[in-house]
Amino acid sequence: MTALQPLPDPIRLTVDCMGGDHGPRVTLPACQAFLAKHPQAELILVGRAEALAPARAWPRCHVVEAAEVVEMDDPLEVALRKKRDSSMRVAIQQLRPKEPQALVAHACVSAGNTGALWAVAKFVLKTLEGVDRPAIAAVMPNRRGRFTTVLDLGANVDSTAENLLQFAFMGSALVAAVEGIEEPSVGLLNIGEEAIKGSETIKRAAELLREAAAAGQLNFHGNVEGNDIYKGTTDLVVCDGFVGNVLLKTSEGLAGMMGDFIKDEFSRNGLSKLAALVAMPVLKRFKRRVDPRRFNGAALLGLRGLVFKSHGSADAVAFENALARAYDAARNRLLDRVQDRIVATLQAAGNTSPVATAE
């Protein structure tokens, strides 16, 4: 596989400033903080004119107006067919602008409705050749002080074995681009490490992954269990979107519970409060390690453009982290890396690989 050099600056991100639970109250401060830390970056801010008025004077910023907003509870039909001038759709369109003189963005970030973002992005950008279904990939903290990348986290709830193989290729490209690990280890999420365990789909996926590993296309570790994600057993974990979404929401709930626990202990009297004071440095370090804001920003992989999904309830710190992840992915040419891995696999298999014939 040809080594890819990072893209030269400036890296330009397009931002759906109206999406999410908080809209411009969060996205604009996050964009300002991001620009301060990335002096070579540029932003295309998309949203209603009055909401983006303060940003018109910012350096390295371009404002594109959009009259409509995809609400968090909008049905897909509304987002896809009725709100054609939504900030979400217009932001995605900046990745492939129709006007020859328009600025081209390298990646898009939105905190909007996940289902709507997935549907609109797939409609506007289309999928890469050889990819049947885009997948959502995000990172989770592990004991090694790093992150484990997991996909799919909810784009698909009935993935086939061939889909899971595609996810492994796309996820490997993501880890290589963002984490700098050229041959990341891949684990297949299962109910046990043994090859005989799991559904027929999982067993078939494991066979395909072993074949890809034997052909030198992947660094497949084998089956892993849920606790391996937090151990950091592998760099990447592949799973069905239904399982992945449950895993993600459970992890977020545990992180929130830790914050509540610390507050509760400080509200107590006597020995409990004293014990909490003594343990506070450790508790704070642990809370920071599992803080969902640190690993905000999920990649929608398999599209003909880079789209990153921020959590809808993200604050400015979390949204800034999503911008930073999108910037790193674009600069390290994630889109080219995904395409190269898929194309190389198809060529190696004489265009008869399961990657090309899923479903």
C-alpha positions in Angstrom: 0.0 0.0 0.0 1.4 3.4 -1.0 2.4 5.6 1.9 0.3 8.7 2.1 1.8 12.1 3.1 -0.4 14.4 5.3 -2.4 17.0 3.4 -0.7 20.5 3.4 -2.4 23.3 5.4 -4.8 24.8 5.4 -7.2 22.0 6.4 -10.8 23.3 6.0 -13.7 22.0 8.0 -17.3 22.7 7.4 -19.5 23.0 10.6 -23.2 22.5 11.0 -23.5 25.3 13.6 -27.2 24.8 14.2 -27.2 21.1 15.0 -27.4 19.5 18.4 -29.2 20.3 21.6 -27.6 23.7 22.1 -26.7 25.0 18.6 -24.6 28.2 18.2 -24.4 28.6 22.0 -22.0 25.7 22.0 -20.7 25.4 18.4 -19.5 29.0 18.0 -17.4 29.1 21.2 -16.0 25.6 20.3 -15.1 26.8 16.8 -13.3 29.9 18.3 -11.3 27.8 20.7 -10.4 25.3 17.9 -9.1 28.1 15.7 -7.0 29.4 18.5 -5.3 26.0 18.9 -5.0 25.3 15.1 -3.6 28.4 13.5 -3.4 26.7 10.0 -7.0 25.6 10.0 -10.0 27.2 8.3 -13.7 26.8 9.0 -16.8 27.1 6.9 -19.6 27.9 9.4 -23.1 27.0 8.2 -26.3 28.2 9.7 -28.9 31.0 10.0 -27.5 34.5 9.2 -28.5 36.1 12.5 -27.0 33.2 14.6 -23.6 33.4 12.8 -23.3 37.2 12.7 -20.6 37.3 15.4 -18.4 35.0 13.4 -18.3 37.1 10.2 -15.4 39.1 11.6 -13.3 36.1 12.7 -10.1 35.3 10.8 -9.9 32.1 8.8 -13.7 31.7 8.8 -16.3 31.7 6.0 -20.0 31.9 6.6 -22.5 30.0 4.5 -26.2 30.7 5.2 -28.8 28.0 5.6 -32.4 28.9 6.4 -33.5 25.6 8.0 -32.5 23.4 10.9 -32.9 19.7 11.3 -34.3 19.3 14.8 -33.2 16.4 17.0 -36.6 14.8 16.8 -37.2 15.3 13.0 -38.1 12.1 11.1 -35.7 11.1 8.4 -38.2 12.0 5.7 -38.3 15.6 6.9 -34.5 15.9 7.1 -33.9 14.2 3.7 -36.7 15.5 1.5 -38.4 18.5 3.1 -35.5 20.5 4.7 -33.3 20.9 1.6 -31.8 24.1 2.9 -31.0 22.8 6.4 -27.6 23.7 8.0 -26.8 20.0 8.1 -27.4 19.4 4.4 -25.7 22.6 3.3 -22.7 21.8 5.5 -22.3 18.3 4.0 -22.6 19.8 0.5 -19.5 21.9 1.2 -17.5 18.7 0.8 -18.6 18.5 -2.8 -19.7 22.0 -3.8 -21.5 22.5 -7.1 -20.1 25.9 -7.8 -16.6 25.8 -9.4 -15.4 28.8 -7.5 -16.6 27.5 -4.1 -14.2 26.6 -1.3 -14.0 22.8 -0.8 -14.0 21.5 2.8 -12.0 18.5 3.8 -14.3 17.3 6.5 -17.7 18.1 8.0 -18.8 18.1 11.7 -22.3 18.1 13.0 -24.0 17.5 16.4 -27.3 17.0 14.8 -29.8 14.1 14.7 -27.6 10.9 14.1 -30.1 9.2 11.8 -30.7 12.3 9.8 -27.0 12.9 9.5 -26.3 9.4 8.3 -29.2 9.5 5.8 -28.4 13.0 4.4 -24.6 12.3 4.2 -25.2 9.0 2.3 -27.7 10.8 -0.1 -25.4 13.7 -0.8 -22.0 12.0 -0.8 -22.8 8.4 -1.8 -20.7 5.5 -0.6 -17.3 4.5 -1.7 -17.1 1.8 -4.4 -16.9 -1.6 -2.7 -18.7 -0.4 0.5 -22.2 -1.5 1.1 -23.0 0.3 4.3 -21.3 3.3 6.1 -20.5 2.7 9.7 -20.1 4.9 12.8 -16.7 4.6 14.5 -15.7 6.3 17.8 -13.1 5.8 20.5 -13.4 4.6 24.1 -10.8 4.9 26.9 -8.7 1.9 27.9 -6.4 0.9 30.8 -3.3 1.7 28.7 -4.1 5.4 28.8 -5.0 5.4 25.2 -8.2 4.7 23.2 -9.8 1.6 21.6 -11.7 2.4 18.4 -15.1 0.6 18.0 -17.4 0.3 15.1 -20.3 0.1 14.2 -22.0 2.2 16.9 -25.4 2.4 15.4 -25.5 3.0 11.7 -26.6 -0.6 11.0 -28.5 -2.9 13.3 -28.5 -6.1 11.1 -25.0 -6.3 9.8 -23.9 -9.3 7.7 -20.5 -11.0 8.1 -19.4 -9.2 4.9 -20.4 -5.9 6.4 -18.3 -6.7 9.5 -15.3 -7.4 7.3 -15.8 -4.0 5.6 -16.0 -2.3 9.0 -12.6 -3.9 9.9 -11.0 -2.5 6.8 -12.5 1.0 7.3 -11.7 1.0 11.0 -8.1 0.0 10.4 -7.7 3.0 8.0 -9.2 5.3 10.7 -6.8 4.1 13.4 -3.9 4.3 11.0 -4.8 7.9 10.1 -5.7 9.3 13.5 -3.7 7.2 15.9 -0.6 6.7 13.7 -0.7 2.9 14.0 -0.1 1.6 10.5 -1.2 -2.0 11.2 -3.7 -1.8 14.0 -4.8 -5.0 15.7 -8.4 -5.9 15.1 -10.8 -7.8 17.4 -14.2 -9.2 16.7 -16.6 -8.6 19.5 -18.1 -11.9 20.7 -19.4 -13.7 23.8 -16.1 -15.5 24.2 -12.7 -15.8 22.7 -13.2 -19.4 21.4 -13.9 -19.8 17.6 -16.9 -22.0 18.3 -18.8 -19.3 20.1 -21.2 -16.7 18.7 -23.9 -16.5 16.1 -23.5 -17.9 12.6 -22.9 -14.3 11.4 -20.1 -13.8 13.9 -18.5 -17.2 13.1 -18.6 -16.4 9.3 -17.2 -12.9 10.0 -14.3 -14.4 11.9 -13.6 -16.7 9.0 -13.5 -13.8 6.6 -11.3 -11.8 8.9 -8.8 -14.8 9.3 -8.7 -15.1 5.5 -8.0 -11.4 5.2 -5.2 -11.7 7.8 -3.7 -14.7 6.0 -3.6 -12.6 2.8 -1.8 -9.8 4.7 -4.7 -7.4 4.4 -5.5 -7.1 8.1 -3.9 -7.6 11.5 -6.7 -9.8 13.0 -6.2 -10.7 16.7 -9.3 -12.9 17.0 -12.5 -12.8 19.1 -12.6 -10.4 22.0 -15.1 -9.8 24.8 -16.6 -6.5 26.0 -14.1 -6.0 28.8 -11.2 -6.2 26.2 -12.3 -2.8 24.9 -11.4 -1.2 28.2 -8.3 -3.4 28.6 -7.0 -2.2 25.3 -6.5 -5.8 24.1 -6.8 -4.6 20.4 -6.6 -1.2 18.7 -9.9 -1.8 17.0 -13.0 -3.7 17.9 -15.7 -4.6 15.2 -19.3 -5.3 16.1 -22.9 -5.0 14.9 -24.4 -1.6 15.2 -27.1 -2.7 17.6 -24.6 -4.1 20.0 -22.2 -1.2 19.5 -24.9 1.4 20.2 -25.9 -0.3 23.5 -22.2 -0.5 24.4 -21.7 3.3 23.7 -24.7 4.4 25.7 -23.8 2.1 28.6 -20.3 3.6 28.7 -21.7 7.1 28.7 -24.0 6.3 31.5 -21.2 4.9 33.6 -19.1 8.0 33.1 -22.1 10.2 34.2 -22.7 8.0 37.2 -19.1 8.6 38.3 -19.6 12.3 38.3 -22.8 11.9 40.3 -21.0 9.6 42.8 -18.4 12.3 43.5 -21.0 14.9 44.0 -23.0 12.6 46.4 -20.0 11.8 48.5 -19.2 15.5 49.0 -22.8 16.1 50.1 -22.4 13.7 53.0 -21.2 14.4 56.5 -18.5 13.1 58.8 -16.3 10.2 57.8 -17.8 9.7 54.3 -16.9 13.3 53.4 -13.4 13.0 54.8 -12.8 9.7 52.8 -14.1 11.5 49.7 -11.6 14.3 50.3 -8.7 11.9 50.6 -9.7 9.9 47.5 -10.5 13.0 45.5 -7.3 13.2 43.4 -7.7 9.6 42.3 -11.4 10.0 41.6 -10.8 13.1 39.6 -8.1 11.4 37.5 -10.4 8.5 36.8 -13.3 10.8 35.9 -11.1 12.7 33.5 -10.0 9.4 31.9 -13.6 8.3 31.2 -15.0 11.7 30.5 -17.0 11.3 27.2 -16.0 14.8 26.2 -12.4 13.7 25.6 -13.4 11.1 23.0 -16.3 13.0 21.4 -16.4 12.9 17.6 -17.5 9.7 15.7 -16.5 9.1 12.1 -19.1 8.1 9.5 -16.9 5.7 7.5 -17.5 4.5 3.9 -18.7 7.7 2.4 -17.2 9.8 -0.4 -16.4 12.5 2.1 -15.4 12.8 5.7 -18.3 13.4 8.1 -17.9 13.4 11.9 -20.8 13.2 14.4 -20.6 15.1 17.7 -22.8 14.0 20.6 -26.0 16.0 20.5 -25.7 17.2 24.1 -22.0 18.1 23.7 -20.7 21.2 25.4 -18.1 23.5 23.9 -15.1 21.4 25.1 -16.6 18.2 23.7 -17.5 19.9 20.3 -14.0 21.3 20.1 -12.6 17.8 20.5 -14.9 16.6 17.7 -13.5 19.4 15.4 -9.9 18.3 16.4 -10.6 14.7 15.5 -12.1 15.7 12.1 -9.0 17.9 11.5 -6.6 15.1 12.3 -8.5 12.6 10.1 -8.6 15.0 7.2 -4.9 16.1 7.5 -3.9 12.4 7.6 -6.0 11.6 4.6 -8.4 9.2 6.1 -10.7 9.2 3.1 -7.8 8.1 0.8 -6.7 5.5 3.3 -10.1 3.9 3.5 -10.4 3.9 -0.3 -7.0 2.4 -0.7 -7.7 -0.5 1.7 -11.0 -1.3 0.0 -9.5 -1.1 -3.5 -6.4 -3.2 -2.6 -8.7 -5.9 -1.1 -10.8 -6.0 -4.3 -7.8 -6.2 -6.5 -6.2 -8.9 -4.4 -9.3 -11.0 -4.6 -9.8 -10.4 -8.4 -13.0 -8.3 -7.6 -14.6 -11.4 -6.1 -13.9 -10.5 -2.4 -16.8 -10.5 0.0 -16.1 -6.8 0.4 -17.6 -6.3 -3.1 -20.4 -8.8 -2.9 -22.0 -8.2 0.5 -25.8 -8.7 0.5 
